[in-house]
Amino acid sequence: MRIWKFGDNVDTDQIIPAEYLTTGDAKKLAAHAFAKVRQEFAKEVKEGDIIVAGENFGCGSSREHAPRALLGAGVRCVIAKSFARIFFRNSINIGLHLIEADVSDRIEEEDEIEIRFEDGVIKNHTKREEYQFTPLPEFMQRLLESGGLINYIKRMKEN
């Protein structure tokens, strides 16, 4: 697992540039994630990697393609000081874990971290520190565990 650090105001055009919006396929979108701001990302990102960023992550257009590209790239979670509200909701709806926590100045790309979503703890094993965050409400956690809203609804219909 690798940490990828970004700054403040990372917008959806930086996450997935507009010229690659010709598909909704998460894997195809992932091949172009951060193409204009961090070209190595799409080639080097691995399943389970984590993004750590500052304020207002996912600002810009309301397209669902941005969180879908991150999910397709294998990003396990995005930790940011704050998220654009529509990006936040789109991410939860498709099953991308998000954590609002002001830790971008505490976590480095080389750090090894562990996340406990259920009780709101990020453990930084490298620095031997723990950071608290407010866990998502139980309903949102169930959506994420199901892989997003559509999968959650399908499971509800089966039961």
C-alpha atoms as an extended CHARMM CRD file, in Angstrom:
* protein
*
       159  EXT
         1         1  MET       CA              0.0000000000        0.0000000000        0.0000000000  PROA      1               0.0000000000
         2         2  ARG       CA              1.2760000000        3.4080000000       -0.9640000000  PROA      2               0.0000000000
         3         3  ILE       CA              0.2960000000        6.9070000000        0.0840000000  PROA      3               0.0000000000
         4         4  TRP       CA             -0.2090000000        9.4590000000       -2.7020000000  PROA      4               0.0000000000
         5         5  LYS       CA             -0.1650000000       13.0600000000       -1.4810000000  PROA      5               0.0000000000
         6         6  PHE       CA             -1.9560000000       15.9560000000       -3.1140000000  PROA      6               0.0000000000
         7         7  GLY       CA             -2.5620000000       19.5330000000       -2.0100000000  PROA      7               0.0000000000
         8         8  ASP       CA             -5.6630000000       21.6960000000       -1.6960000000  PROA      8               0.0000000000
         9         9  ASN       CA             -8.3930000000       22.1970000000       -4.3000000000  PROA      9               0.0000000000
        10        10  VAL       CA             -7.7690000000       19.0740000000       -6.3610000000  PROA      10              0.0000000000
        11        11  ASP       CA            -10.5720000000       19.3580000000       -8.8870000000  PROA      11              0.0000000000
        12        12  THR       CA            -12.3310000000       16.7190000000      -10.9410000000  PROA      12              0.0000000000
        13        13  ASP       CA            -10.5320000000       17.8530000000      -14.1060000000  PROA      13              0.0000000000
        14        14  GLN       CA             -7.2190000000       17.0860000000      -12.4170000000  PROA      14              0.0000000000
        15        15  ILE       CA             -8.4820000000       13.6890000000      -11.2690000000  PROA      15              0.0000000000
        16        16  ILE       CA             -9.7390000000       12.7550000000      -14.7520000000  PROA      16              0.0000000000
        17        17  PRO       CA             -9.2020000000       15.2510000000      -17.5880000000  PROA      17              0.0000000000
        18        18  ALA       CA            -12.2840000000       16.0200000000      -19.6860000000  PROA      18              0.0000000000
        19        19  GLU       CA            -10.9230000000       14.4760000000      -22.8880000000  PROA      19              0.0000000000
        20        20  TYR       CA            -11.0600000000       11.0160000000      -21.2590000000  PROA      20              0.0000000000
        21        21  LEU       CA            -14.7510000000       11.2000000000      -20.3600000000  PROA      21              0.0000000000
        22        22  THR       CA            -15.7590000000        9.0910000000      -23.3410000000  PROA      22              0.0000000000
        23        23  THR       CA            -16.4810000000        6.0640000000      -21.1430000000  PROA      23              0.0000000000
        24        24  GLY       CA            -17.9420000000        5.2040000000      -17.7790000000  PROA      24              0.0000000000
        25        25  ASP       CA            -15.7260000000        2.1300000000      -17.4520000000  PROA      25              0.0000000000
        26        26  ALA       CA            -13.7470000000        2.5260000000      -14.2240000000  PROA      26              0.0000000000
        27        27  LYS       CA            -10.6540000000        0.6780000000      -15.4760000000  PROA      27              0.0000000000
        28        28  LYS       CA            -10.4680000000        2.7250000000      -18.6680000000  PROA      28              0.0000000000
        29        29  LEU       CA            -10.8830000000        5.9490000000      -16.7020000000  PROA      29              0.0000000000
        30        30  ALA       CA             -8.2140000000        4.8200000000      -14.2320000000  PROA      30              0.0000000000
        31        31  ALA       CA             -5.6660000000        4.6110000000      -17.0540000000  PROA      31              0.0000000000
        32        32  HSD       CA             -5.8530000000        8.4230000000      -17.2930000000  PROA      32              0.0000000000
        33        33  ALA       CA             -6.2280000000        9.4000000000      -13.6330000000  PROA      33              0.0000000000
        34        34  PHE       CA             -4.2020000000       12.5200000000      -12.8090000000  PROA      34              0.0000000000
        35        35  ALA       CA             -2.7520000000       12.4140000000      -16.3570000000  PROA      35              0.0000000000
        36        36  LYS       CA             -1.9870000000       16.1280000000      -16.4360000000  PROA      36              0.0000000000
        37        37  VAL       CA             -0.8030000000       16.6930000000      -12.8670000000  PROA      37              0.0000000000
        38        38  ARG       CA              0.9240000000       13.4730000000      -11.8520000000  PROA      38              0.0000000000
        39        39  GLN       CA              1.6270000000       11.3310000000      -14.8800000000  PROA      39              0.0000000000
        40        40  GLU       CA              3.1530000000        8.4250000000      -12.9480000000  PROA      40              0.0000000000
        41        41  PHE       CA             -0.0270000000        7.8840000000      -10.9170000000  PROA      41              0.0000000000
        42        42  ALA       CA             -1.9590000000        5.7830000000      -13.4500000000  PROA      42              0.0000000000
        43        43  LYS       CA              1.0560000000        3.5740000000      -14.1390000000  PROA      43              0.0000000000
        44        44  GLU       CA              2.1920000000        3.1130000000      -10.5360000000  PROA      44              0.0000000000
        45        45  VAL       CA             -0.9870000000        3.1190000000       -8.4320000000  PROA      45              0.0000000000
        46        46  LYS       CA             -1.7940000000       -0.2730000000       -6.9340000000  PROA      46              0.0000000000
        47        47  GLU       CA             -4.8440000000       -1.8930000000       -5.3860000000  PROA      47              0.0000000000
        48        48  GLY       CA             -5.2130000000       -0.6480000000       -1.8190000000  PROA      48              0.0000000000
        49        49  ASP       CA             -3.3070000000        2.6330000000       -2.2340000000  PROA      49              0.0000000000
        50        50  ILE       CA             -4.5040000000        5.6980000000       -0.3410000000  PROA      50              0.0000000000
        51        51  ILE       CA             -4.7190000000        9.3530000000       -1.3520000000  PROA      51              0.0000000000
        52        52  VAL       CA             -4.0450000000       12.0120000000        1.2840000000  PROA      52              0.0000000000
        53        53  ALA       CA             -4.9490000000       15.5950000000        0.4130000000  PROA      53              0.0000000000
        54        54  GLY       CA             -5.7700000000       18.9930000000        1.8300000000  PROA      54              0.0000000000
        55        55  GLU       CA             -8.9590000000       21.0140000000        1.5630000000  PROA      55              0.0000000000
        56        56  ASN       CA            -11.7460000000       20.8480000000       -0.9930000000  PROA      56              0.0000000000
        57        57  PHE       CA            -10.7690000000       17.5730000000       -2.6960000000  PROA      57              0.0000000000
        58        58  GLY       CA            -12.9970000000       16.8270000000       -5.6970000000  PROA      58              0.0000000000
        59        59  CYS       CA            -14.1310000000       20.3780000000       -6.3720000000  PROA      59              0.0000000000
        60        60  GLY       CA            -15.1910000000       21.3850000000       -9.8640000000  PROA      60              0.0000000000
        61        61  SER       CA            -17.7500000000       19.6120000000      -11.9830000000  PROA      61              0.0000000000
        62        62  SER       CA            -20.1750000000       17.1260000000      -10.4790000000  PROA      62              0.0000000000
        63        63  ARG       CA            -19.2030000000       14.2770000000      -12.7730000000  PROA      63              0.0000000000
        64        64  GLU       CA            -19.1820000000       10.8050000000      -11.2610000000  PROA      64              0.0000000000
        65        65  HSD       CA            -16.2360000000        9.8920000000      -13.5040000000  PROA      65              0.0000000000
        66        66  ALA       CA            -13.6960000000       11.3020000000      -11.0200000000  PROA      66              0.0000000000
        67        67  PRO       CA            -14.3970000000        8.9760000000       -8.0840000000  PROA      67              0.0000000000
        68        68  ARG       CA            -15.0130000000        6.1450000000      -10.5530000000  PROA      68              0.0000000000
        69        69  ALA       CA            -11.4880000000        6.6330000000      -11.9880000000  PROA      69              0.0000000000
        70        70  LEU       CA            -10.0030000000        6.4250000000       -8.4790000000  PROA      70              0.0000000000
        71        71  LEU       CA            -12.0050000000        3.3160000000       -7.6680000000  PROA      71              0.0000000000
        72        72  GLY       CA            -10.9560000000        1.7510000000      -10.9700000000  PROA      72              0.0000000000
        73        73  ALA       CA             -7.3230000000        2.5060000000      -10.1490000000  PROA      73              0.0000000000
        74        74  GLY       CA             -7.6570000000        0.5030000000       -6.9410000000  PROA      74              0.0000000000
        75        75  VAL       CA             -7.5820000000        3.4450000000       -4.5410000000  PROA      75              0.0000000000
        76        76  ARG       CA             -8.8400000000        2.1280000000       -1.2220000000  PROA      76              0.0000000000
        77        77  CYS       CA             -9.5770000000        5.4570000000        0.3800000000  PROA      77              0.0000000000
        78        78  VAL       CA             -9.1470000000        9.2170000000        0.0620000000  PROA      78              0.0000000000
        79        79  ILE       CA             -8.2850000000       11.1080000000        3.2370000000  PROA      79              0.0000000000
        80        80  ALA       CA             -8.6900000000       14.8740000000        2.9750000000  PROA      80              0.0000000000
        81        81  LYS       CA             -9.2790000000       17.8450000000        5.2320000000  PROA      81              0.0000000000
        82        82  SER       CA            -12.5230000000       18.4700000000        3.3160000000  PROA      82              0.0000000000
        83        83  PHE       CA            -14.3520000000       17.3290000000        0.2020000000  PROA      83              0.0000000000
        84        84  ALA       CA            -16.5690000000       19.0510000000       -2.3030000000  PROA      84              0.0000000000
        85        85  ARG       CA            -20.0480000000       17.8850000000       -1.2830000000  PROA      85              0.0000000000
        86        86  ILE       CA            -21.1010000000       16.4210000000       -4.6450000000  PROA      86              0.0000000000
        87        87  PHE       CA            -17.7920000000       14.5250000000       -4.9400000000  PROA      87              0.0000000000
        88        88  PHE       CA            -18.3380000000       13.1990000000       -1.4260000000  PROA      88              0.0000000000
        89        89  ARG       CA            -21.8180000000       11.9420000000       -2.2320000000  PROA      89              0.0000000000
        90        90  ASN       CA            -20.8330000000       10.5060000000       -5.6350000000  PROA      90              0.0000000000
        91        91  SER       CA            -17.9480000000        8.6400000000       -3.9930000000  PROA      91              0.0000000000
        92        92  ILE       CA            -20.1060000000        7.0700000000       -1.3020000000  PROA      92              0.0000000000
        93        93  ASN       CA            -22.7360000000        6.1410000000       -3.8950000000  PROA      93              0.0000000000
        94        94  ILE       CA            -20.2190000000        4.1610000000       -5.9570000000  PROA      94              0.0000000000
        95        95  GLY       CA            -18.3550000000        2.6580000000       -2.9790000000  PROA      95              0.0000000000
        96        96  LEU       CA            -15.2020000000        4.7890000000       -2.6480000000  PROA      96              0.0000000000
        97        97  HSD       CA            -14.2300000000        5.2680000000        1.0000000000  PROA      97              0.0000000000
        98        98  LEU       CA            -13.6170000000        8.8470000000        2.1250000000  PROA      98              0.0000000000
        99        99  ILE       CA            -12.3340000000       10.2000000000        5.4230000000  PROA      99              0.0000000000
       100       100  GLU       CA            -12.4760000000       13.8300000000        6.4590000000  PROA      100             0.0000000000
       101       101  ALA       CA             -9.4300000000       14.4190000000        8.6300000000  PROA      101             0.0000000000
       102       102  ASP       CA             -6.8850000000       17.2270000000        8.8160000000  PROA      102             0.0000000000
       103       103  VAL       CA             -3.8010000000       15.0030000000        8.5360000000  PROA      103             0.0000000000
       104       104  SER       CA             -2.1690000000       16.0480000000        5.2660000000  PROA      104             0.0000000000
       105       105  ASP       CA              0.6690000000       17.6770000000        7.2040000000  PROA      105             0.0000000000
       106       106  ARG       CA              1.1070000000       14.5540000000        9.3870000000  PROA      106             0.0000000000
       107       107  ILE       CA              1.1530000000       11.7510000000        6.8100000000  PROA      107             0.0000000000
       108       108  GLU       CA              3.9400000000       11.4390000000        4.2430000000  PROA      108             0.0000000000
       109       109  GLU       CA              4.1110000000        9.3030000000        1.1030000000  PROA      109             0.0000000000
       110       110  GLU       CA              6.5930000000        6.9270000000        2.7430000000  PROA      110             0.0000000000
       111       111  ASP       CA              4.4380000000        6.3430000000        5.8350000000  PROA      111             0.0000000000
       112       112  GLU       CA              2.7050000000        3.0770000000        6.5730000000  PROA      112             0.0000000000
       113       113  ILE       CA             -0.7930000000        3.6230000000        7.8890000000  PROA      113             0.0000000000
       114       114  GLU       CA             -3.7260000000        1.5390000000        9.0490000000  PROA      114             0.0000000000
       115       115  ILE       CA             -7.3170000000        2.7590000000        8.9680000000  PROA      115             0.0000000000
       116       116  ARG       CA            -10.0710000000        1.6400000000       11.3060000000  PROA      116             0.0000000000
       117       117  PHE       CA            -13.1990000000        2.9700000000        9.6100000000  PROA      117             0.0000000000
       118       118  GLU       CA            -15.6000000000        1.6950000000       12.2530000000  PROA      118             0.0000000000
       119       119  ASP       CA            -14.1330000000        3.6240000000       15.1880000000  PROA      119             0.0000000000
       120       120  GLY       CA            -12.4750000000        6.5330000000       13.4060000000  PROA      120             0.0000000000
       121       121  VAL       CA             -8.7640000000        5.8860000000       13.8740000000  PROA      121             0.0000000000
       122       122  ILE       CA             -5.8350000000        6.2730000000       11.5010000000  PROA      122             0.0000000000
       123       123  LYS       CA             -2.6660000000        4.6690000000       12.8630000000  PROA      123             0.0000000000
       124       124  ASN       CA              0.5950000000        5.9360000000       11.4280000000  PROA      124             0.0000000000
       125       125  HSD       CA              2.9520000000        3.0350000000       12.1220000000  PROA      125             0.0000000000
       126       126  THR       CA              5.9440000000        4.9240000000       10.7070000000  PROA      126             0.0000000000
       127       127  LYS       CA              5.5970000000        7.8650000000       13.1060000000  PROA      127             0.0000000000
       128       128  ARG       CA              3.8910000000        5.9050000000       15.8820000000  PROA      128             0.0000000000
       129       129  GLU       CA              0.9940000000        8.3350000000       15.9460000000  PROA      129             0.0000000000
       130       130  GLU       CA             -2.7780000000        8.0060000000       15.8940000000  PROA      130             0.0000000000
       131       131  TYR       CA             -5.2370000000       10.4430000000       14.3920000000  PROA      131             0.0000000000
       132       132  GLN       CA             -8.9500000000       10.5660000000       15.1220000000  PROA      132             0.0000000000
       133       133  PHE       CA            -11.7010000000       11.1770000000       12.5830000000  PROA      133             0.0000000000
       134       134  THR       CA            -15.4650000000       11.0680000000       12.7850000000  PROA      134             0.0000000000
       135       135  PRO       CA            -16.6510000000        7.7750000000       11.3190000000  PROA      135             0.0000000000
       136       136  LEU       CA            -19.3590000000        7.9130000000        8.6890000000  PROA      136             0.0000000000
       137       137  PRO       CA            -22.8810000000        7.1760000000        9.8990000000  PROA      137             0.0000000000
       138       138  GLU       CA            -23.7270000000        3.4850000000       10.0570000000  PROA      138             0.0000000000
       139       139  PHE       CA            -25.9940000000        3.7010000000        7.0020000000  PROA      139             0.0000000000
       140       140  MET       CA            -23.1670000000        5.1350000000        4.8470000000  PROA      140             0.0000000000
       141       141  GLN       CA            -20.7950000000        2.4730000000        6.1490000000  PROA      141             0.0000000000
       142       142  ARG       CA            -23.2940000000       -0.1890000000        5.0150000000  PROA      142             0.0000000000
       143       143  LEU       CA            -23.4300000000        1.4380000000        1.5580000000  PROA      143             0.0000000000
       144       144  LEU       CA            -19.6390000000        1.2990000000        1.3210000000  PROA      144             0.0000000000
       145       145  GLU       CA            -19.4750000000       -2.2990000000        2.5750000000  PROA      145             0.0000000000
       146       146  SER       CA            -21.9710000000       -3.2240000000       -0.1530000000  PROA      146             0.0000000000
       147       147  GLY       CA            -19.8560000000       -1.5810000000       -2.8490000000  PROA      147             0.0000000000
       148       148  GLY       CA            -22.0940000000        1.4600000000       -3.2650000000  PROA      148             0.0000000000
       149       149  LEU       CA            -25.7510000000        2.4190000000       -3.4710000000  PROA      149             0.0000000000
       150       150  ILE       CA            -26.7860000000        0.2130000000       -6.3990000000  PROA      150             0.0000000000
       151       151  ASN       CA            -25.2470000000       -2.9160000000       -4.8530000000  PROA      151             0.0000000000
       152       152  TYR       CA            -26.8460000000       -2.0190000000       -1.5140000000  PROA      152             0.0000000000
       153       153  ILE       CA            -30.2930000000       -1.7500000000       -3.1170000000  PROA      153             0.0000000000
       154       154  LYS       CA            -29.8000000000       -5.0520000000       -4.9730000000  PROA      154             0.0000000000
       155       155  ARG       CA            -28.9070000000       -6.7680000000       -1.6860000000  PROA      155             0.0000000000
       156       156  MET       CA            -31.9420000000       -5.2560000000        0.0220000000  PROA      156             0.0000000000
       157       157  LYS       CA            -34.2260000000       -6.6140000000       -2.7240000000  PROA      157             0.0000000000
       158       158  GLU       CA            -32.6880000000      -10.0890000000       -2.3620000000  PROA      158             0.0000000000
       159       159  ASN       CA            -33.4970000000      -10.1710000000        1.3490000000  PROA      159             0.0000000000
